[in-house]
Amino acid sequence: MREAITNLPWKLPDAGRLKTLVARIKETSRLMVGIPDYDRYVEHMSANHPEQPIMSYREFFDNRQQARYGKGMKRCC
């Protein structure tokens, strides 16, 4: 089994790059279905706006839903 892994026609990525790739795929998938990234928001606010309070996860989620959908669902019919 070990020989099959070493005889690949391409080079396996190192663990750090693979971890980054998986994280990016997860982030992209979540953004595609509308799930915002709270951890990234907290990092951004801490680094760039330390004087402003950080919303709780629930507040953040509600804020992102409001920004995406507005004051309720708009129907076409």
PDB file with SEQRES, HELIX, SHEET and CRYST1 records, atoms N, CA, C and O in Angstrom:
SEQRES   1 A   77  MET ARG GLU ALA ILE THR ASN LEU PRO TRP LYS LEU PRO          
SEQRES   2 A   77  ASP ALA GLY ARG LEU LYS THR LEU VAL ALA ARG ILE LYS          
SEQRES   3 A   77  GLU THR SER ARG LEU MET VAL GLY ILE PRO ASP TYR ASP          
SEQRES   4 A   77  ARG TYR VAL GLU HIS MET SER ALA ASN HIS PRO GLU GLN          
SEQRES   5 A   77  PRO ILE MET SER TYR ARG GLU PHE PHE ASP ASN ARG GLN          
SEQRES   6 A   77  GLN ALA ARG TYR GLY LYS GLY MET LYS ARG CYS CYS              
HELIX    1 AA1 ARG A    2  THR A    6  1                                   5    
HELIX    2 AA2 ALA A   15  MET A   32  1                                  18    
HELIX    3 AA3 TYR A   38  ASN A   48  1                                  11    
HELIX    4 AA4 TYR A   57  TYR A   69  1                                  13    
CRYST1    1.000    1.000    1.000  90.00  90.00  90.00 P 1           1          
ATOM      1  N   MET A   1       0.826  -1.199   0.000  1.00  0.00           N  
ATOM      2  CA  MET A   1       0.000   0.000   0.000  1.00  0.00           C  
ATOM      3  C   MET A   1       0.864   1.254   0.000  1.00  0.00           C  
ATOM      4  O   MET A   1       0.569   2.211  -0.716  1.00  0.00           O  
ATOM      5  N   ARG A   2       1.918   1.255   0.789  1.00  0.00           N  
ATOM      6  CA  ARG A   2       2.802   2.405   0.880  1.00  0.00           C  
ATOM      7  C   ARG A   2       3.469   2.699  -0.463  1.00  0.00           C  
ATOM      8  O   ARG A   2       3.686   3.862  -0.804  1.00  0.00           O  
ATOM      9  N   GLU A   3       3.794   1.659  -1.223  1.00  0.00           N  
ATOM     10  CA  GLU A   3       4.430   1.851  -2.516  1.00  0.00           C  
ATOM     11  C   GLU A   3       3.502   2.582  -3.487  1.00  0.00           C  
ATOM     12  O   GLU A   3       3.962   3.409  -4.275  1.00  0.00           O  
ATOM     13  N   ALA A   4       2.208   2.286  -3.439  1.00  0.00           N  
ATOM     14  CA  ALA A   4       1.256   2.937  -4.331  1.00  0.00           C  
ATOM     15  C   ALA A   4       1.208   4.441  -4.075  1.00  0.00           C  
ATOM     16  O   ALA A   4       1.031   5.226  -5.006  1.00  0.00           O  
ATOM     17  N   ILE A   5       1.365   4.839  -2.821  1.00  0.00           N  
ATOM     18  CA  ILE A   5       1.334   6.264  -2.486  1.00  0.00           C  
ATOM     19  C   ILE A   5       2.587   6.968  -2.986  1.00  0.00           C  
ATOM     20  O   ILE A   5       2.509   8.117  -3.422  1.00  0.00           O  
ATOM     21  N   THR A   6       3.714   6.322  -2.933  1.00  0.00           N  
ATOM     22  CA  THR A   6       4.956   6.972  -3.361  1.00  0.00           C  
ATOM     23  C   THR A   6       5.149   6.948  -4.872  1.00  0.00           C  
ATOM     24  O   THR A   6       5.978   7.699  -5.385  1.00  0.00           O  
ATOM     25  N   ASN A   7       4.427   6.127  -5.589  1.00  0.00           N  
ATOM     26  CA  ASN A   7       4.585   6.028  -7.039  1.00  0.00           C  
ATOM     27  C   ASN A   7       3.554   6.837  -7.814  1.00  0.00           C  
ATOM     28  O   ASN A   7       3.242   6.503  -8.957  1.00  0.00           O  
ATOM     29  N   LEU A   8       3.026   7.886  -7.216  1.00  0.00           N  
ATOM     30  CA  LEU A   8       2.053   8.727  -7.908  1.00  0.00           C  
ATOM     31  C   LEU A   8       2.760   9.575  -8.971  1.00  0.00           C  
ATOM     32  O   LEU A   8       3.923   9.936  -8.796  1.00  0.00           O  
ATOM     33  N   PRO A   9       2.074   9.891 -10.062  1.00  0.00           N  
ATOM     34  CA  PRO A   9       2.700  10.715 -11.100  1.00  0.00           C  
ATOM     35  C   PRO A   9       2.754  12.201 -10.729  1.00  0.00           C  
ATOM     36  O   PRO A   9       3.253  13.007 -11.515  1.00  0.00           O  
ATOM     37  N   TRP A  10       2.259  12.573  -9.568  1.00  0.00           N  
ATOM     38  CA  TRP A  10       2.318  13.955  -9.111  1.00  0.00           C  
ATOM     39  C   TRP A  10       2.817  13.972  -7.669  1.00  0.00           C  
ATOM     40  O   TRP A  10       2.819  12.953  -6.978  1.00  0.00           O  
ATOM     41  N   LYS A  11       3.231  15.138  -7.244  1.00  0.00           N  
ATOM     42  CA  LYS A  11       3.755  15.292  -5.887  1.00  0.00           C  
ATOM     43  C   LYS A  11       2.611  15.623  -4.936  1.00  0.00           C  
ATOM     44  O   LYS A  11       1.799  16.501  -5.227  1.00  0.00           O  
ATOM     45  N   LEU A  12       2.542  14.935  -3.816  1.00  0.00           N  
ATOM     46  CA  LEU A  12       1.538  15.233  -2.800  1.00  0.00           C  
ATOM     47  C   LEU A  12       1.869  16.566  -2.140  1.00  0.00           C  
ATOM     48  O   LEU A  12       3.039  16.845  -1.876  1.00  0.00           O  
ATOM     49  N   PRO A  13       0.856  17.402  -1.867  1.00  0.00           N  
ATOM     50  CA  PRO A  13       1.137  18.678  -1.186  1.00  0.00           C  
ATOM     51  C   PRO A  13       1.554  18.423   0.259  1.00  0.00           C  
ATOM     52  O   PRO A  13       1.161  17.426   0.865  1.00  0.00           O  
ATOM     53  N   ASP A  14       2.356  19.341   0.801  1.00  0.00           N  
ATOM     54  CA  ASP A  14       2.730  19.182   2.199  1.00  0.00           C  
ATOM     55  C   ASP A  14       1.515  19.451   3.086  1.00  0.00           C  
ATOM     56  O   ASP A  14       0.510  19.989   2.620  1.00  0.00           O  
ATOM     57  N   ALA A  15       1.606  19.082   4.343  1.00  0.00           N  
ATOM     58  CA  ALA A  15       0.464  19.142   5.258  1.00  0.00           C  
ATOM     59  C   ALA A  15      -0.088  20.562   5.405  1.00  0.00           C  
ATOM     60  O   ALA A  15      -1.303  20.745   5.470  1.00  0.00           O  
ATOM     61  N   GLY A  16       0.781  21.556   5.456  1.00  0.00           N  
ATOM     62  CA  GLY A  16       0.336  22.948   5.609  1.00  0.00           C  
ATOM     63  C   GLY A  16      -0.478  23.430   4.422  1.00  0.00           C  
ATOM     64  O   GLY A  16      -1.511  24.079   4.590  1.00  0.00           O  
ATOM     65  N   ARG A  17      -0.011  23.113   3.225  1.00  0.00           N  
ATOM     66  CA  ARG A  17      -0.737  23.530   2.019  1.00  0.00           C  
ATOM     67  C   ARG A  17      -2.057  22.794   1.887  1.00  0.00           C  
ATOM     68  O   ARG A  17      -3.057  23.367   1.457  1.00  0.00           O  
ATOM     69  N   LEU A  18      -2.055  21.519   2.259  1.00  0.00           N  
ATOM     70  CA  LEU A  18      -3.282  20.735   2.205  1.00  0.00           C  
ATOM     71  C   LEU A  18      -4.311  21.271   3.191  1.00  0.00           C  
ATOM     72  O   LEU A  18      -5.497  21.350   2.873  1.00  0.00           O  
ATOM     73  N   LYS A  19      -3.862  21.637   4.382  1.00  0.00           N  
ATOM     74  CA  LYS A  19      -4.765  22.207   5.389  1.00  0.00           C  
ATOM     75  C   LYS A  19      -5.353  23.526   4.893  1.00  0.00           C  
ATOM     76  O   LYS A  19      -6.542  23.784   5.079  1.00  0.00           O  
ATOM     77  N   THR A  20      -4.527  24.359   4.263  1.00  0.00           N  
ATOM     78  CA  THR A  20      -5.002  25.628   3.711  1.00  0.00           C  
ATOM     79  C   THR A  20      -6.012  25.388   2.595  1.00  0.00           C  
ATOM     80  O   THR A  20      -7.031  26.076   2.525  1.00  0.00           O  
ATOM     81  N   LEU A  21      -5.746  24.430   1.732  1.00  0.00           N  
ATOM     82  CA  LEU A  21      -6.658  24.112   0.643  1.00  0.00           C  
ATOM     83  C   LEU A  21      -8.013  23.656   1.181  1.00  0.00           C  
ATOM     84  O   LEU A  21      -9.054  24.109   0.706  1.00  0.00           O  
ATOM     85  N   VAL A  22      -8.002  22.774   2.156  1.00  0.00           N  
ATOM     86  CA  VAL A  22      -9.255  22.293   2.747  1.00  0.00           C  
ATOM     87  C   VAL A  22     -10.010  23.448   3.398  1.00  0.00           C  
ATOM     88  O   VAL A  22     -11.231  23.531   3.266  1.00  0.00           O  
ATOM     89  N   ALA A  23      -9.314  24.334   4.092  1.00  0.00           N  
ATOM     90  CA  ALA A  23      -9.955  25.487   4.725  1.00  0.00           C  
ATOM     91  C   ALA A  23     -10.595  26.395   3.680  1.00  0.00           C  
ATOM     92  O   ALA A  23     -11.706  26.887   3.879  1.00  0.00           O  
ATOM     93  N   ARG A  24      -9.900  26.617   2.574  1.00  0.00           N  
ATOM     94  CA  ARG A  24     -10.451  27.465   1.498  1.00  0.00           C  
ATOM     95  C   ARG A  24     -11.682  26.829   0.852  1.00  0.00           C  
ATOM     96  O   ARG A  24     -12.648  27.522   0.535  1.00  0.00           O  
ATOM     97  N   ILE A  25     -11.646  25.528   0.661  1.00  0.00           N  
ATOM     98  CA  ILE A  25     -12.798  24.832   0.081  1.00  0.00           C  
ATOM     99  C   ILE A  25     -13.996  24.932   1.023  1.00  0.00           C  
ATOM    100  O   ILE A  25     -15.118  25.178   0.580  1.00  0.00           O  
ATOM    101  N   LYS A  26     -13.756  24.742   2.326  1.00  0.00           N  
ATOM    102  CA  LYS A  26     -14.842  24.868   3.306  1.00  0.00           C  
ATOM    103  C   LYS A  26     -15.413  26.281   3.306  1.00  0.00           C  
ATOM    104  O   LYS A  26     -16.632  26.457   3.330  1.00  0.00           O  
ATOM    105  N   GLU A  27     -14.543  27.287   3.281  1.00  0.00           N  
ATOM    106  CA  GLU A  27     -14.991  28.675   3.286  1.00  0.00           C  
ATOM    107  C   GLU A  27     -15.822  28.981   2.039  1.00  0.00           C  
ATOM    108  O   GLU A  27     -16.891  29.583   2.128  1.00  0.00           O  
ATOM    109  N   THR A  28     -15.326  28.567   0.893  1.00  0.00           N  
ATOM    110  CA  THR A  28     -16.046  28.804  -0.362  1.00  0.00           C  
ATOM    111  C   THR A  28     -17.401  28.112  -0.358  1.00  0.00           C  
ATOM    112  O   THR A  28     -18.399  28.692  -0.785  1.00  0.00           O  
ATOM    113  N   SER A  29     -17.439  26.884   0.120  1.00  0.00           N  
ATOM    114  CA  SER A  29     -18.697  26.143   0.167  1.00  0.00           C  
ATOM    115  C   SER A  29     -19.709  26.840   1.066  1.00  0.00           C  
ATOM    116  O   SER A  29     -20.881  26.967   0.714  1.00  0.00           O  
ATOM    117  N   ARG A  30     -19.252  27.286   2.218  1.00  0.00           N  
ATOM    118  CA  ARG A  30     -20.160  27.977   3.140  1.00  0.00           C  
ATOM    119  C   ARG A  30     -20.667  29.290   2.556  1.00  0.00           C  
ATOM    120  O   ARG A  30     -21.846  29.619   2.688  1.00  0.00           O  
ATOM    121  N   LEU A  31     -19.787  30.028   1.918  1.00  0.00           N  
ATOM    122  CA  LEU A  31     -20.213  31.295   1.316  1.00  0.00           C  
ATOM    123  C   LEU A  31     -21.193  31.067   0.168  1.00  0.00           C  
ATOM    124  O   LEU A  31     -22.088  31.881  -0.057  1.00  0.00           O  
ATOM    125  N   MET A  32     -21.026  29.962  -0.559  1.00  0.00           N  
ATOM    126  CA  MET A  32     -21.927  29.658  -1.671  1.00  0.00           C  
ATOM    127  C   MET A  32     -23.350  29.412  -1.194  1.00  0.00           C  
ATOM    128  O   MET A  32     -24.303  29.733  -1.903  1.00  0.00           O  
ATOM    129  N   VAL A  33     -23.505  28.848  -0.003  1.00  0.00           N  
ATOM    130  CA  VAL A  33     -24.846  28.574   0.512  1.00  0.00           C  
ATOM    131  C   VAL A  33     -25.295  29.626   1.521  1.00  0.00           C  
ATOM    132  O   VAL A  33     -26.364  29.494   2.117  1.00  0.00           O  
ATOM    133  N   GLY A  34     -24.494  30.661   1.716  1.00  0.00           N  
ATOM    134  CA  GLY A  34     -24.917  31.784   2.535  1.00  0.00           C  
ATOM    135  C   GLY A  34     -24.581  31.692   4.009  1.00  0.00           C  
ATOM    136  O   GLY A  34     -25.201  32.389   4.813  1.00  0.00           O  
ATOM    137  N   ILE A  35     -23.632  30.866   4.395  1.00  0.00           N  
ATOM    138  CA  ILE A  35     -23.218  30.789   5.788  1.00  0.00           C  
ATOM    139  C   ILE A  35     -21.972  31.655   5.951  1.00  0.00           C  
ATOM    140  O   ILE A  35     -20.913  31.296   5.436  1.00  0.00           O  
ATOM    141  N   PRO A  36     -22.068  32.782   6.650  1.00  0.00           N  
ATOM    142  CA  PRO A  36     -20.925  33.679   6.782  1.00  0.00           C  
ATOM    143  C   PRO A  36     -19.852  33.115   7.716  1.00  0.00           C  
ATOM    144  O   PRO A  36     -20.116  32.200   8.497  1.00  0.00           O  
ATOM    145  N   ASP A  37     -18.656  33.661   7.629  1.00  0.00           N  
ATOM    146  CA  ASP A  37     -17.509  33.188   8.397  1.00  0.00           C  
ATOM    147  C   ASP A  37     -17.307  34.074   9.625  1.00  0.00           C  
ATOM    148  O   ASP A  37     -16.681  35.130   9.534  1.00  0.00           O  
ATOM    149  N   TYR A  38     -17.831  33.648  10.761  1.00  0.00           N  
ATOM    150  CA  TYR A  38     -17.762  34.425  12.002  1.00  0.00           C  
ATOM    151  C   TYR A  38     -16.327  34.574  12.492  1.00  0.00           C  
ATOM    152  O   TYR A  38     -15.938  35.651  12.944  1.00  0.00           O  
ATOM    153  N   ASP A  39     -15.540  33.514  12.411  1.00  0.00           N  
ATOM    154  CA  ASP A  39     -14.155  33.588  12.893  1.00  0.00           C  
ATOM    155  C   ASP A  39     -13.350  34.635  12.136  1.00  0.00           C  
ATOM    156  O   ASP A  39     -12.561  35.371  12.729  1.00  0.00           O  
ATOM    157  N   ARG A  40     -13.552  34.698  10.837  1.00  0.00           N  
ATOM    158  CA  ARG A  40     -12.849  35.710  10.040  1.00  0.00           C  
ATOM    159  C   ARG A  40     -13.306  37.117  10.422  1.00  0.00           C  
ATOM    160  O   ARG A  40     -12.498  38.045  10.472  1.00  0.00           O  
ATOM    161  N   TYR A  41     -14.601  37.270  10.690  1.00  0.00           N  
ATOM    162  CA  TYR A  41     -15.144  38.560  11.133  1.00  0.00           C  
ATOM    163  C   TYR A  41     -14.486  38.992  12.445  1.00  0.00           C  
ATOM    164  O   TYR A  41     -14.073  40.143  12.583  1.00  0.00           O  
ATOM    165  N   VAL A  42     -14.389  38.064  13.416  1.00  0.00           N  
ATOM    166  CA  VAL A  42     -13.786  38.386  14.711  1.00  0.00           C  
ATOM    167  C   VAL A  42     -12.324  38.790  14.532  1.00  0.00           C  
ATOM    168  O   VAL A  42     -11.876  39.762  15.140  1.00  0.00           O  
ATOM    169  N   GLU A  43     -11.578  38.060  13.708  1.00  0.00           N  
ATOM    170  CA  GLU A  43     -10.186  38.408  13.440  1.00  0.00           C  
ATOM    171  C   GLU A  43     -10.072  39.804  12.828  1.00  0.00           C  
ATOM    172  O   GLU A  43      -9.228  40.604  13.232  1.00  0.00           O  
ATOM    173  N   HIS A  44     -10.928  40.079  11.855  1.00  0.00           N  
ATOM    174  CA  HIS A  44     -10.909  41.382  11.181  1.00  0.00           C  
ATOM    175  C   HIS A  44     -11.217  42.512  12.154  1.00  0.00           C  
ATOM    176  O   HIS A  44     -10.520  43.527  12.181  1.00  0.00           O  
ATOM    177  N   MET A  45     -12.270  42.329  12.955  1.00  0.00           N  
ATOM    178  CA  MET A  45     -12.662  43.383  13.891  1.00  0.00           C  
ATOM    179  C   MET A  45     -11.578  43.612  14.941  1.00  0.00           C  
ATOM    180  O   MET A  45     -11.292  44.755  15.295  1.00  0.00           O  
ATOM    181  N   SER A  46     -10.982  42.549  15.433  1.00  0.00           N  
ATOM    182  CA  SER A  46      -9.928  42.679  16.444  1.00  0.00           C  
ATOM    183  C   SER A  46      -8.699  43.400  15.887  1.00  0.00           C  
ATOM    184  O   SER A  46      -8.096  44.227  16.571  1.00  0.00           O  
ATOM    185  N   ALA A  47      -8.340  43.087  14.661  1.00  0.00           N  
ATOM    186  CA  ALA A  47      -7.145  43.672  14.060  1.00  0.00           C  
ATOM    187  C   ALA A  47      -7.361  45.090  13.549  1.00  0.00           C  
ATOM    188  O   ALA A  47      -6.481  45.939  13.691  1.00  0.00           O  
ATOM    189  N   ASN A  48      -8.525  45.358  12.954  1.00  0.00           N  
ATOM    190  CA  ASN A  48      -8.736  46.633  12.269  1.00  0.00           C  
ATOM    191  C   ASN A  48      -9.648  47.618  12.986  1.00  0.00           C  
ATOM    192  O   ASN A  48      -9.581  48.818  12.722  1.00  0.00           O  
ATOM    193  N   HIS A  49     -10.487  47.143  13.873  1.00  0.00           N  
ATOM    194  CA  HIS A  49     -11.444  48.013  14.561  1.00  0.00           C  
ATOM    195  C   HIS A  49     -11.529  47.648  16.046  1.00  0.00           C  
ATOM    196  O   HIS A  49     -12.611  47.319  16.531  1.00  0.00           O  
ATOM    197  N   PRO A  50     -10.411  47.699  16.776  1.00  0.00           N  
ATOM    198  CA  PRO A  50     -10.428  47.254  18.175  1.00  0.00           C  
ATOM    199  C   PRO A  50     -11.323  48.103  19.077  1.00  0.00           C  
ATOM    200  O   PRO A  50     -11.735  47.648  20.143  1.00  0.00           O  
ATOM    201  N   GLU A  51     -11.623  49.325  18.658  1.00  0.00           N  
ATOM    202  CA  GLU A  51     -12.461  50.204  19.483  1.00  0.00           C  
ATOM    203  C   GLU A  51     -13.956  49.872  19.371  1.00  0.00           C  
ATOM    204  O   GLU A  51     -14.749  50.314  20.202  1.00  0.00           O  
ATOM    205  N   GLN A  52     -14.341  49.101  18.357  1.00  0.00           N  
ATOM    206  CA  GLN A  52     -15.752  48.751  18.170  1.00  0.00           C  
ATOM    207  C   GLN A  52     -16.050  47.403  18.810  1.00  0.00           C  
ATOM    208  O   GLN A  52     -15.211  46.502  18.796  1.00  0.00           O  
ATOM    209  N   PRO A  53     -17.264  47.269  19.380  1.00  0.00           N  
ATOM    210  CA  PRO A  53     -17.616  45.978  19.986  1.00  0.00           C  
ATOM    211  C   PRO A  53     -17.811  44.903  18.922  1.00  0.00           C  
ATOM    212  O   PRO A  53     -18.229  45.193  17.801  1.00  0.00           O  
ATOM    213  N   ILE A  54     -17.505  43.664  19.285  1.00  0.00           N  
ATOM    214  CA  ILE A  54     -17.664  42.526  18.380  1.00  0.00           C  
ATOM    215  C   ILE A  54     -19.024  41.900  18.636  1.00  0.00           C  
ATOM    216  O   ILE A  54     -19.371  41.599  19.779  1.00  0.00           O  
ATOM    217  N   MET A  55     -19.792  41.703  17.574  1.00  0.00           N  
ATOM    218  CA  MET A  55     -21.114  41.093  17.704  1.00  0.00           C  
ATOM    219  C   MET A  55     -20.984  39.636  18.140  1.00  0.00           C  
ATOM    220  O   MET A  55     -19.995  38.967  17.842  1.00  0.00           O  
ATOM    221  N   SER A  56     -22.003  39.164  18.849  1.00  0.00           N  
ATOM    222  CA  SER A  56     -22.059  37.742  19.177  1.00  0.00           C  
ATOM    223  C   SER A  56     -22.334  36.975  17.881  1.00  0.00           C  
ATOM    224  O   SER A  56     -22.678  37.574  16.862  1.00  0.00           O  
ATOM    225  N   TYR A  57     -22.181  35.658  17.927  1.00  0.00           N  
ATOM    226  CA  TYR A  57     -22.441  34.874  16.721  1.00  0.00           C  
ATOM    227  C   TYR A  57     -23.874  35.076  16.243  1.00  0.00           C  
ATOM    228  O   TYR A  57     -24.116  35.219  15.045  1.00  0.00           O  
ATOM    229  N   ARG A  58     -24.816  35.087  17.170  1.00  0.00           N  
ATOM    230  CA  ARG A  58     -26.232  35.255  16.799  1.00  0.00           C  
ATOM    231  C   ARG A  58     -26.474  36.618  16.153  1.00  0.00           C  
ATOM    232  O   ARG A  58     -27.163  36.716  15.138  1.00  0.00           O  
ATOM    233  N   GLU A  59     -25.902  37.670  16.747  1.00  0.00           N  
ATOM    234  CA  GLU A  59     -26.037  39.013  16.172  1.00  0.00           C  
ATOM    235  C   GLU A  59     -25.408  39.064  14.783  1.00  0.00           C  
ATOM    236  O   GLU A  59     -25.976  39.640  13.854  1.00  0.00           O  
ATOM    237  N   PHE A  60     -24.239  38.461  14.653  1.00  0.00           N  
ATOM    238  CA  PHE A  60     -23.545  38.441  13.370  1.00  0.00           C  
ATOM    239  C   PHE A  60     -24.374  37.708  12.319  1.00  0.00           C  
ATOM    240  O   PHE A  60     -24.538  38.199  11.202  1.00  0.00           O  
ATOM    241  N   PHE A  61     -24.897  36.537  12.675  1.00  0.00           N  
ATOM    242  CA  PHE A  61     -25.701  35.755  11.748  1.00  0.00           C  
ATOM    243  C   PHE A  61     -26.944  36.536  11.320  1.00  0.00           C  
ATOM    244  O   PHE A  61     -27.263  36.593  10.133  1.00  0.00           O  
ATOM    245  N   ASP A  62     -27.645  37.138  12.286  1.00  0.00           N  
ATOM    246  CA  ASP A  62     -28.836  37.939  11.967  1.00  0.00           C  
ATOM    247  C   ASP A  62     -28.479  39.114  11.065  1.00  0.00           C  
ATOM    248  O   ASP A  62     -29.219  39.434  10.134  1.00  0.00           O  
ATOM    249  N   ASN A  63     -27.347  39.757  11.342  1.00  0.00           N  
ATOM    250  CA  ASN A  63     -26.894  40.884  10.525  1.00  0.00           C  
ATOM    251  C   ASN A  63     -26.634  40.452   9.086  1.00  0.00           C  
ATOM    252  O   ASN A  63     -27.029  41.150   8.153  1.00  0.00           O  
ATOM    253  N   ARG A  64     -25.980  39.317   8.896  1.00  0.00           N  
ATOM    254  CA  ARG A  64     -25.680  38.826   7.548  1.00  0.00           C  
ATOM    255  C   ARG A  64     -26.950  38.403   6.814  1.00  0.00           C  
ATOM    256  O   ARG A  64     -27.075  38.627   5.610  1.00  0.00           O  
ATOM    257  N   GLN A  65     -27.896  37.789   7.540  1.00  0.00           N  
ATOM    258  CA  GLN A  65     -29.170  37.418   6.926  1.00  0.00           C  
ATOM    259  C   GLN A  65     -29.934  38.670   6.486  1.00  0.00           C  
ATOM    260  O   GLN A  65     -30.510  38.708   5.399  1.00  0.00           O  
ATOM    261  N   GLN A  66     -29.931  39.679   7.338  1.00  0.00           N  
ATOM    262  CA  GLN A  66     -30.601  40.942   7.019  1.00  0.00           C  
ATOM    263  C   GLN A  66     -29.959  41.587   5.790  1.00  0.00           C  
ATOM    264  O   GLN A  66     -30.656  42.094   4.911  1.00  0.00           O  
ATOM    265  N   ALA A  67     -28.640  41.563   5.736  1.00  0.00           N  
ATOM    266  CA  ALA A  67     -27.940  42.150   4.597  1.00  0.00           C  
ATOM    267  C   ALA A  67     -28.233  41.386   3.312  1.00  0.00           C  
ATOM    268  O   ALA A  67     -28.304  41.977   2.234  1.00  0.00           O  
ATOM    269  N   ARG A  68     -28.399  40.092   3.426  1.00  0.00           N  
ATOM    270  CA  ARG A  68     -28.645  39.284   2.228  1.00  0.00           C  
ATOM    271  C   ARG A  68     -30.094  39.350   1.752  1.00  0.00           C  
ATOM    272  O   ARG A  68     -30.360  39.481   0.557  1.00  0.00           O  
ATOM    273  N   TYR A  69     -31.023  39.259   2.695  1.00  0.00           N  
ATOM    274  CA  TYR A  69     -32.441  39.155   2.317  1.00  0.00           C  
ATOM    275  C   TYR A  69     -33.261  40.405   2.580  1.00  0.00           C  
ATOM    276  O   TYR A  69     -34.398  40.488   2.115  1.00  0.00           O  
ATOM    277  N   GLY A  70     -32.737  41.370   3.298  1.00  0.00           N  
ATOM    278  CA  GLY A  70     -33.492  42.575   3.583  1.00  0.00           C  
ATOM    279  C   GLY A  70     -34.553  42.338   4.643  1.00  0.00           C  
ATOM    280  O   GLY A  70     -34.376  41.503   5.530  1.00  0.00           O  
ATOM    281  N   LYS A  71     -35.650  43.068   4.552  1.00  0.00           N  
ATOM    282  CA  LYS A  71     -36.705  42.991   5.576  1.00  0.00           C  
ATOM    283  C   LYS A  71     -37.692  41.905   5.305  1.00  0.00           C  
ATOM    284  O   LYS A  71     -38.886  42.117   5.511  1.00  0.00           O  
ATOM    285  N   GLY A  72     -37.287  40.801   4.873  1.00  0.00           N  
ATOM    286  CA  GLY A  72     -38.200  39.705   4.610  1.00  0.00           C  
ATOM    287  C   GLY A  72     -38.047  39.211   3.182  1.00  0.00           C  
ATOM    288  O   GLY A  72     -37.404  39.850   2.349  1.00  0.00           O  
ATOM    289  N   MET A  73     -38.632  38.099   2.928  1.00  0.00           N  
ATOM    290  CA  MET A  73     -38.536  37.507   1.602  1.00  0.00           C  
ATOM    291  C   MET A  73     -39.449  38.264   0.634  1.00  0.00           C  
ATOM    292  O   MET A  73     -40.614  38.528   0.933  1.00  0.00           O  
ATOM    293  N   LYS A  74     -38.910  38.596  -0.494  1.00  0.00           N  
ATOM    294  CA  LYS A  74     -39.701  39.241  -1.540  1.00  0.00           C  
ATOM    295  C   LYS A  74     -40.148  38.153  -2.505  1.00  0.00           C  
ATOM    296  O   LYS A  74     -39.346  37.342  -2.967  1.00  0.00           O  
ATOM    297  N   ARG A  75     -41.408  38.153  -2.792  1.00  0.00           N  
ATOM    298  CA  ARG A  75     -41.939  37.136  -3.681  1.00  0.00           C  
ATOM    299  C   ARG A  75     -42.258  37.737  -5.046  1.00  0.00           C  
ATOM    300  O   ARG A  75     -42.630  38.905  -5.159  1.00  0.00           O  
ATOM    301  N   CYS A  76     -42.111  36.945  -6.035  1.00  0.00           N  
ATOM    302  CA  CYS A  76     -42.399  37.437  -7.382  1.00  0.00           C  
ATOM    303  C   CYS A  76     -43.875  37.238  -7.742  1.00  0.00           C  
ATOM    304  O   CYS A  76     -44.350  37.859  -8.693  1.00  0.00           O  
ATOM    305  N   CYS A  77     -44.606  36.407  -7.025  1.00  0.00           N  
ATOM    306  CA  CYS A  77     -46.014  36.187  -7.345  1.00  0.00           C  
ATOM    307  C   CYS A  77     -46.876  36.128  -6.092  1.00  0.00           C  
ATOM    308  O   CYS A  77     -48.090  35.948  -6.185  1.00  0.00           O  
TER     309      CYS A  77                                                      
END                                                                             
